[in-house]
Amino acid sequence: MRTRNIRPGYFTNDVLASLPPLDRILFTALWCLADCEGRLEDRPRRIKAEALPYDDYDCDAGLIRLRDAGFIVRYRVGEGAYIVIPKFRDHQYLSADERKKHSEIPAQPGTGDLEATTHAVPDDHEAASVAPRDDHGSNTVVLPKSHGSASEVPREDFDRTTDNGQRTRDNGELQGVRGDPSPAPAEPAPASAPVNGVPIVGIVEAWNAIAVPSGAVACRKVPDAWKGAIRARWLEAGSTDDDRMQAFRGQFEAVAASRLCTGRVEHGDRRPWRASLDWLVKAGNWAKVANGNYQDRPGLIRAVPVTPSPPAPEPAWATAGIDELGATVLQARELWQAASDLLRARIDGKAMATWIAPLDPIGLVDEVLVLAVADEFAARWVRDNYCDLIRDVLYDVRQSHIGLGLRILAKEVAA
């Protein structure tokens, strides 16, 4: 096995994360088994012996899942079966010696490297009773000519996630770009045939009909790396194909209605950003669009005026005059004296002398003990620190609830 690189995008690729853990380990092992062009022989038993020798694992089934998710391509040339990792050299930093070498394994037909009679690899290609199929096993869908050929797609239309999960985007100058789409295979899949039960072509046609006229990026080719995410969103979208297609159309309409997603928001001297289909079908972006994160900011909603409530009438103890207070001052002093005796057992001597002793009982109005305080500061301190304790003591003395009111000269502070 060879030494290879793992990029951070490998760990955050949501399509790869949907596969079983041993499938993910198998994928990284394929990098180490692949030659300088990302090719290796498609021999599941040998691959399993080198990649996962200590695990009870169906390697051929794992390769099928990786193929269906678009991470590898399985193909035949003559009697030989092979695997290629798309854009392998774009994402692996090879040694100088390896970069000079050429693969001894024949290339995937249709890539321009070899012309040969080919057959797709069956799902269980090691079974002797299974004859090779006549189709070419391509995992890339190219739309019919009515939508434009793959070669006509502008480079700016690709906002991609590479096969190992690394995000790439064209810089508009055809420079410094990694992970460009692979050339179209020699014989694309029929336009009407669903891929793994997902109507890829129908989804793309709906995208081009709904979102593109408003400014979203047109989609004319579906590389392998996109299909796993499209399939995942398709399976999550509903229980029937009609419900799923309706959900996709709803997402496309939300993109079309968003000024941000359709390039109608300026970004200084940069080109306005536009949403693409592969951007939308990623799990996080799909959820954000569904939750309305990209909806245009609605107009300000005028608040309904609220009629203020009339002020509450002042309590009787706060409005009682000198004569009314004087008529009950003896009862107030008697009650306060008993309460003070209990407070001394619960408050330290310094606090008692500073805050409680200066309080002067001046009346008892409607079961509220009115105490005079020296100033606003003293009133607030007593209210914040001792009111609950004073009420408890008053209850112990009278065995009934007695309120507490603090008066500062001409002011009253409710306690």
C-alpha positions as CSV (number, residue, x, y, z in Angstrom):
1,M,0.0,0.0,0.0
2,R,1.1,3.6,-0.7
3,T,1.2,6.7,1.5
4,R,-1.6,9.1,0.6
5,N,-3.2,12.3,1.9
6,I,-6.4,12.9,3.7
7,R,-7.9,16.4,3.4
8,P,-10.2,18.0,6.0
9,G,-13.1,17.8,3.6
10,Y,-13.1,14.0,3.9
11,F,-14.5,14.3,7.5
12,T,-17.3,16.8,6.7
13,N,-18.6,15.3,3.4
14,D,-22.2,14.6,4.2
15,V,-22.6,12.1,1.3
16,L,-19.7,10.0,2.6
17,A,-21.0,10.3,6.1
18,S,-24.3,8.6,5.0
19,L,-22.3,5.4,4.2
20,P,-21.4,2.7,6.8
21,P,-18.2,3.4,8.8
22,L,-16.3,0.5,7.2
23,D,-17.2,1.8,3.7
24,R,-15.5,5.1,4.6
25,I,-12.4,3.2,5.7
26,L,-12.5,1.2,2.5
27,F,-12.6,4.4,0.5
28,T,-9.4,5.7,2.1
29,A,-7.8,2.3,1.7
30,L,-8.5,2.5,-2.1
31,W,-6.4,5.6,-2.3
32,C,-3.5,3.7,-0.8
33,L,-4.0,0.7,-3.1
34,A,-4.5,2.9,-6.3
35,D,-1.6,3.6,-8.6
36,C,-0.4,7.0,-9.8
37,E,-3.5,7.5,-11.9
38,G,-6.0,6.4,-9.2
39,R,-6.6,3.0,-10.8
40,L,-6.5,-0.5,-9.3
41,E,-7.8,-4.0,-10.2
42,D,-11.4,-4.6,-9.1
43,R,-10.7,-7.7,-7.0
44,P,-12.9,-7.4,-3.9
45,R,-11.4,-10.4,-2.0
46,R,-7.9,-9.1,-2.4
47,I,-8.9,-5.6,-1.6
48,K,-10.6,-6.8,1.6
49,A,-7.5,-8.8,2.6
50,E,-5.4,-5.7,2.4
51,A,-7.8,-3.0,3.5
52,L,-9.9,-4.7,6.2
53,P,-8.3,-8.0,7.1
54,Y,-9.7,-8.3,10.6
55,D,-13.3,-7.2,9.9
56,D,-16.3,-9.3,8.9
57,Y,-17.1,-7.2,5.9
58,D,-18.6,-7.7,2.4
59,C,-16.1,-5.8,0.3
60,D,-17.9,-6.1,-3.0
61,A,-21.1,-4.7,-1.4
62,G,-19.0,-1.8,0.0
63,L,-17.6,-1.1,-3.5
64,I,-21.1,-1.1,-4.9
65,R,-22.2,1.5,-2.3
66,L,-19.1,3.7,-3.0
67,R,-19.8,3.4,-6.8
68,D,-23.5,4.4,-6.3
69,A,-22.5,7.4,-4.2
70,G,-20.2,8.5,-7.0
71,F,-16.9,8.1,-5.1
72,I,-15.5,5.4,-7.5
73,V,-16.1,4.1,-11.0
74,R,-16.0,0.3,-11.7
75,Y,-15.4,-0.6,-15.3
76,R,-14.2,-3.4,-17.6
77,V,-11.7,-3.4,-20.4
78,G,-11.8,-6.7,-22.3
79,E,-11.8,-9.4,-19.6
80,G,-10.3,-7.2,-16.9
81,A,-12.2,-5.5,-14.2
82,Y,-10.9,-2.2,-12.7
83,I,-11.7,0.7,-10.4
84,V,-10.8,4.3,-10.9
85,I,-11.1,7.1,-8.3
86,P,-12.3,10.2,-10.2
87,K,-10.0,13.2,-10.1
88,F,-7.5,11.2,-8.0
89,R,-4.5,13.3,-9.1
90,D,-6.3,16.5,-8.4
91,H,-6.5,15.6,-4.7
92,Q,-3.3,13.7,-4.0
93,Y,0.2,15.2,-3.9
94,L,2.3,12.5,-5.5
95,S,6.0,12.2,-5.3
96,A,8.2,13.3,-8.2
97,D,8.8,9.7,-9.2
98,E,5.1,8.8,-9.2
99,R,4.2,11.9,-11.2
100,K,6.6,10.7,-14.0
101,K,5.0,7.2,-14.1
102,H,2.1,6.0,-16.2
103,S,-0.5,3.5,-15.0
104,E,-0.2,0.0,-16.3
105,I,-4.0,-0.4,-15.8
106,P,-6.1,0.6,-18.9
107,A,-8.1,3.8,-18.5
108,Q,-11.8,4.0,-18.2
109,P,-13.2,4.0,-21.8
110,G,-14.4,7.3,-23.0
111,T,-11.7,9.3,-21.3
112,G,-9.6,9.6,-24.4
113,D,-6.8,7.3,-23.2
114,L,-8.0,4.0,-24.7
115,E,-10.5,2.7,-27.2
116,A,-11.6,-0.8,-26.4
117,T,-14.7,-3.0,-26.2
118,T,-16.0,-2.6,-22.7
119,H,-18.6,-4.0,-20.3
120,A,-19.8,-2.6,-17.0
121,V,-18.9,-4.5,-13.9
122,P,-21.9,-6.4,-12.5
123,D,-22.9,-5.8,-8.8
124,D,-21.4,-9.2,-8.0
125,H,-18.8,-9.6,-10.7
126,E,-17.0,-12.5,-9.0
127,A,-20.0,-14.8,-9.5
128,A,-19.1,-17.1,-12.5
129,S,-22.7,-17.5,-13.4
130,V,-23.3,-13.8,-14.1
131,A,-22.5,-12.7,-17.6
132,P,-21.2,-9.1,-18.2
133,R,-23.8,-6.6,-19.1
134,D,-23.8,-4.7,-22.3
135,D,-24.1,-1.2,-20.9
136,H,-21.0,0.9,-20.1
137,G,-21.5,1.4,-16.4
138,S,-21.2,5.2,-16.5
139,N,-22.0,7.1,-13.4
140,T,-22.2,10.4,-15.1
141,V,-25.5,11.8,-16.5
142,V,-25.4,14.2,-19.4
143,L,-28.7,15.9,-20.4
144,P,-30.0,15.8,-23.9
145,K,-28.9,18.3,-26.6
146,S,-32.0,20.4,-25.9
147,H,-30.4,21.5,-22.7
148,G,-26.9,22.2,-24.2
149,S,-24.0,19.9,-24.4
150,A,-21.6,19.4,-21.4
151,S,-18.9,21.2,-23.3
152,E,-20.9,24.4,-23.4
153,V,-21.2,24.8,-19.6
154,P,-19.2,27.9,-18.5
155,R,-16.5,27.2,-15.9
156,E,-18.2,29.6,-13.6
157,D,-21.3,27.3,-13.5
158,F,-19.4,24.8,-11.5
159,D,-19.5,25.2,-7.7
160,R,-18.4,21.8,-6.7
161,T,-17.6,19.3,-4.0
162,T,-14.8,17.0,-5.0
163,D,-14.8,13.3,-4.6
164,N,-13.0,13.4,-1.2
165,G,-15.3,16.2,0.0
166,Q,-13.0,19.2,-0.8
167,R,-15.0,22.3,-1.8
168,T,-13.8,24.0,-5.0
169,R,-14.9,27.0,-7.0
170,D,-13.8,28.5,-10.3
171,N,-12.0,31.8,-9.8
172,G,-13.3,33.1,-13.1
173,E,-9.8,33.3,-14.6
174,L,-9.4,29.6,-15.5
175,Q,-6.4,29.5,-13.1
176,G,-5.7,28.0,-9.7
177,V,-8.8,25.7,-10.0
178,R,-8.7,22.1,-8.7
179,G,-11.2,19.4,-9.3
180,D,-12.6,20.4,-12.7
181,P,-15.4,18.0,-13.9
182,S,-14.2,14.9,-15.7
183,P,-14.9,14.7,-19.4
184,A,-18.2,13.2,-20.4
185,P,-18.2,9.4,-21.0
186,A,-18.4,8.1,-24.5
187,E,-21.9,6.9,-24.1
188,P,-24.0,8.7,-21.5
189,A,-26.9,7.1,-19.8
190,P,-30.3,7.5,-21.5
191,A,-31.9,10.7,-20.5
192,S,-35.1,9.1,-19.3
193,A,-33.6,6.4,-17.1
194,P,-33.5,7.2,-13.3
195,V,-30.2,6.7,-11.6
196,N,-30.6,4.4,-8.6
197,G,-34.3,5.2,-8.6
198,V,-33.8,9.0,-8.6
199,P,-35.0,10.9,-11.7
200,I,-31.8,13.0,-12.1
201,V,-32.8,14.4,-15.5
202,G,-36.3,15.4,-14.3
203,I,-34.8,17.1,-11.3
204,V,-32.3,19.0,-13.4
205,E,-35.0,20.0,-15.9
206,A,-37.1,21.4,-13.1
207,W,-34.1,23.3,-11.7
208,N,-33.4,24.8,-15.2
209,A,-37.1,25.7,-15.7
210,I,-37.8,27.2,-12.3
211,A,-34.6,28.6,-10.7
212,V,-32.4,29.4,-13.7
213,P,-34.7,32.1,-15.4
214,S,-34.4,34.1,-12.1
215,G,-30.6,34.0,-12.2
216,A,-29.5,30.7,-10.6
217,V,-26.6,28.8,-12.2
218,A,-27.8,26.6,-15.1
219,C,-27.1,22.8,-14.8
220,R,-26.3,20.9,-17.9
221,K,-24.2,18.1,-16.5
222,V,-24.4,16.0,-13.4
223,P,-20.9,14.7,-12.3
224,D,-20.6,11.7,-10.1
225,A,-19.8,13.7,-7.0
226,W,-23.3,15.4,-7.0
227,K,-25.4,12.3,-7.3
228,G,-25.1,11.0,-3.8
229,A,-26.3,14.3,-2.3
230,I,-29.2,14.5,-4.8
231,R,-30.2,10.9,-3.9
232,A,-30.0,11.7,-0.1
233,R,-32.2,14.8,-0.5
234,W,-34.6,12.8,-2.7
235,L,-35.1,10.0,-0.1
236,E,-35.6,12.6,2.7
237,A,-38.1,14.7,0.7
238,G,-41.2,12.4,1.0
239,S,-42.6,8.9,0.8
240,T,-43.7,9.0,-2.8
241,D,-42.0,10.2,-6.0
242,D,-44.8,12.8,-6.5
243,D,-44.2,14.2,-3.0
244,R,-40.5,14.2,-3.5
245,M,-40.6,16.0,-6.8
246,Q,-43.1,18.5,-5.3
247,A,-40.6,19.1,-2.5
248,F,-37.8,19.7,-4.9
249,R,-39.8,22.1,-7.0
250,G,-40.7,24.0,-3.8
251,Q,-37.0,24.4,-2.9
252,F,-36.3,25.5,-6.5
253,E,-39.1,28.1,-6.2
254,A,-37.6,29.4,-2.9
255,V,-34.2,29.8,-4.6
256,A,-35.8,31.6,-7.5
257,A,-37.6,34.0,-5.2
258,S,-34.4,34.9,-3.3
259,R,-32.4,37.9,-4.5
260,L,-29.3,36.6,-2.8
261,C,-29.5,33.1,-4.4
262,T,-30.1,34.5,-7.9
263,G,-27.2,37.1,-8.1
264,R,-29.3,40.2,-7.5
265,V,-27.3,41.3,-4.4
266,E,-24.2,43.3,-5.1
267,H,-20.9,42.2,-3.4
268,G,-18.7,45.3,-4.1
269,D,-16.3,44.7,-6.9
270,R,-16.9,40.9,-6.9
271,R,-19.3,39.2,-9.2
272,P,-22.7,38.5,-7.5
273,W,-23.0,35.0,-6.1
274,R,-25.5,32.6,-7.6
275,A,-26.8,29.4,-6.2
276,S,-26.2,26.1,-8.1
277,L,-28.0,22.8,-8.0
278,D,-25.1,21.0,-6.3
279,W,-24.9,23.8,-3.7
280,L,-28.6,23.4,-2.9
281,V,-28.6,19.6,-2.5
282,K,-26.0,19.7,0.3
283,A,-27.7,18.9,3.6
284,G,-26.9,22.2,5.4
285,N,-27.9,24.4,2.4
286,W,-31.1,22.4,1.8
287,A,-32.2,22.9,5.4
288,K,-31.4,26.6,5.3
289,V,-33.4,27.2,2.2
290,A,-36.3,25.1,3.6
291,N,-36.1,27.2,6.8
292,G,-36.3,30.5,4.9
293,N,-32.8,31.7,5.7
294,Y,-32.4,33.1,2.2
295,Q,-35.7,34.8,1.9
296,D,-35.6,38.5,1.1
297,R,-36.0,40.6,4.2
298,P,-39.7,41.5,4.5
299,G,-40.8,45.1,4.9
300,L,-40.9,46.5,8.4
301,I,-44.1,45.5,10.1
302,R,-45.8,48.4,11.8
303,A,-46.3,47.6,15.5
304,V,-49.9,47.8,16.7
305,P,-50.1,50.7,19.2
306,V,-50.8,49.5,22.7
307,T,-53.0,51.6,24.9
308,P,-51.2,52.1,28.2
309,S,-52.9,50.8,31.3
310,P,-54.2,53.5,33.7
311,P,-51.9,54.0,36.7
312,A,-52.8,52.0,39.7
313,P,-54.2,54.1,42.6
314,E,-51.9,54.7,45.4
315,P,-52.4,52.6,48.5
316,A,-54.2,54.0,51.6
317,W,-51.0,53.9,53.7
318,A,-49.2,56.1,51.2
319,T,-51.9,58.7,51.1
320,A,-52.9,58.7,54.8
321,G,-52.6,62.1,56.5
322,I,-50.9,63.0,59.8
323,D,-54.2,62.7,61.7
324,E,-55.0,59.2,60.3
325,L,-51.5,58.0,61.0
326,G,-51.5,59.5,64.5
327,A,-54.6,57.6,65.4
328,T,-52.8,54.3,64.9
329,V,-49.3,55.2,66.0
330,L,-49.5,53.5,69.4
331,Q,-50.5,50.2,67.7
332,A,-47.7,50.6,65.2
333,R,-45.1,51.1,67.9
334,E,-46.3,48.2,70.0
335,L,-46.2,45.9,66.9
336,W,-42.8,47.2,65.9
337,Q,-41.3,46.8,69.3
338,A,-42.3,43.1,69.4
339,A,-40.9,42.6,65.9
340,S,-37.6,44.3,66.7
341,D,-37.1,41.9,69.6
342,L,-37.3,39.0,67.1
343,L,-35.2,40.8,64.5
344,R,-32.3,41.1,67.0
345,A,-32.1,37.3,67.1
346,R,-31.8,37.1,63.4
347,I,-29.7,40.1,62.3
348,D,-26.2,40.9,63.5
349,G,-25.8,43.8,65.9
350,K,-24.0,46.1,63.4
351,A,-26.7,45.7,60.7
352,M,-29.4,46.1,63.3
353,A,-28.0,49.4,64.5
354,T,-27.3,50.7,61.0
355,W,-30.5,49.8,59.2
356,I,-33.3,48.5,61.5
357,A,-33.0,50.7,64.6
358,P,-33.4,54.0,62.7
359,L,-36.8,52.9,61.3
360,D,-39.6,54.8,63.1
361,P,-43.2,53.3,63.2
362,I,-45.7,56.1,62.4
363,G,-48.9,54.2,61.7
364,L,-50.8,51.1,61.0
365,V,-53.2,51.6,58.0
366,D,-55.2,48.7,56.5
367,E,-52.9,46.1,58.0
368,V,-49.9,47.8,56.7
369,L,-47.2,48.9,59.1
370,V,-45.9,52.3,58.0
371,L,-42.2,53.0,58.9
372,A,-40.4,56.3,58.3
373,V,-36.9,56.1,56.8
374,A,-34.2,58.8,56.7
375,D,-33.6,58.9,52.9
376,E,-34.1,57.2,49.5
377,F,-30.9,55.2,49.9
378,A,-31.9,53.8,53.2
379,A,-35.4,53.0,51.9
380,R,-34.0,51.0,49.0
381,W,-31.5,49.1,51.1
382,V,-34.1,48.1,53.6
383,R,-36.5,47.1,50.8
384,D,-33.9,45.0,49.0
385,N,-32.3,43.3,52.0
386,Y,-34.7,43.2,54.9
387,C,-38.3,43.5,53.8
388,D,-39.0,39.7,53.5
389,L,-37.4,39.1,56.9
390,I,-39.5,42.0,58.5
391,R,-42.7,40.6,57.0
392,D,-41.9,37.1,58.4
393,V,-41.3,38.6,61.9
394,L,-44.6,40.6,61.7
395,Y,-46.4,37.4,60.9
396,D,-44.9,35.7,63.9
397,V,-46.0,38.5,66.1
398,R,-49.6,38.9,64.8
399,Q,-50.2,35.4,63.3
400,S,-51.5,37.2,60.2
401,H,-50.1,38.9,57.2
402,I,-49.0,42.4,57.8
403,G,-47.8,44.6,54.9
404,L,-44.9,47.0,55.1
405,G,-44.7,50.6,53.8
406,L,-41.7,52.9,53.9
407,R,-42.3,56.7,53.8
408,I,-39.5,59.3,53.3
409,L,-40.7,62.7,54.3
410,A,-43.2,63.5,51.6
411,K,-42.3,60.4,49.5
412,E,-43.5,56.8,49.9
413,V,-41.6,53.7,48.8
414,A,-43.6,50.5,48.5
415,A,-42.1,47.6,50.2
